[in-house]
Amino acid sequence: MDIKDSAKEYLGLKSDALKLGLVENASRVINRLLSIFLLILVLITALVFLASGATQWLGQVLESTIAASLITGGFFLLLFLVLFLFRKRLFMNTFVRLFINIFFHEKDPNALED
């Protein structure tokens, strides 16, 4: 085997290692995104039921379903405003750290898998 064949084999192995790394990182990203999506879906479902119950309860207390709906809607509008104002701190930094950990996580070949 000469140097040319060795170089071709080396480049082929490096290419395969790069492809495997990309597939692993892509699968981790997709796994995390699907997990986050599922958690958000469950959270939204819970919030819908909580908002419905809070509106009905407030409607009985205030004897006005319109006022109860406005109060509940105002609460969620205020919550949205707070999340919007702190979106960079809450979401951007979290996702940056998440992707840094996924893509630049050094793996010990002797360590047990998660």
N, C-alpha and C positions, 0 to 999 in steps of 0.2 A: 504494500500500500504506500503510495507516494504522498507527498505533501498536498497535492491538489485534491486527491480523494479524501484525505483527512480533513481538509478545509471544508469541502462540500458536506461531509458527514457532520462536522461540527456545526455548520450553519443550519443544516437540516434539523439537528437536535435542538439548537437554540430556537429555531422557528417553532418546533413542536412544543417546547417549554413555554414560549410566549403565548401560543394559542391556548394551551391548557390553563395558563394563568388568567387569560382573558375570559375563558369560559367559567372558571371558578369565581372570578370577581363579578361577572355578569349574573351568575346564579345567586350569589350572595345579595346583590343589589335587588334583584327581582324578589327574592325571598323576603327581604326587609320591607320593600314597598308593598308587597301583598299582605304582610303581617300588619303594617301600619294601616293599610286600607281596611282590613277586616276589623281592626280595633276602632277605627273611626266610624265604620258602619254600625257597630254595636253601640258606640257612644251616642251617635245621632238617634238611633232607635230609642235608647233610654231617655235622651233629652226630650224627644217627642212625647213619650208617655208622662214624664215628669211635668212638662209644660202643660199638657192636657189636664193632669190631675191638679196642678197648682191653679190653673184657670178655673176649673170647676169649684175647687175649695174657696178660692177668693170670691167667686161669683156668689156662693152661698153666704159668705161672711159679709160681703159688701151689698148683697142683694141686688147686684147688677153684673150681668155677664159681660156687658160691654166694657165697663170699668176694669173688670178682672182681665179681660183680653188685652186691653191697652196697657195695664200694668205688666202683664207677662211679656208682651211684645216689647215694652220699654226696657225691661230687664235684659232681654236677649240683644236688643240694640245697644245697650250700654256694655254688655259683655263683648259684643263684636267690636265696639269702639276701643275697648281696652286691649283686646287681642290685636287689632290693627295697629295701634300705637306701639305695642311691644313686639311686633312681628319679627323684627330683625333679631332681637335678643332671644326670643322664644324659638323661632323656627330656623332662621338662616344659620346661626352658629351651631345649632344642634345637628342640622343636616351636613354642614361642612365637617364637623367632627366625625359623624357617622361615615361619610365617604372616605375621609382620610384613614380611619381605622380599617375600612374594608379594603381599600386599594394599596395602602402602604403598610399593612400589618405584616411584620416579619414573622415567618413561620419557622419553628424549630422542627426539623424533620424527626427528631426523637420524641417530641411531645405527643401526648395522646390527643385525639381529635375531641372537639367540643361536643 
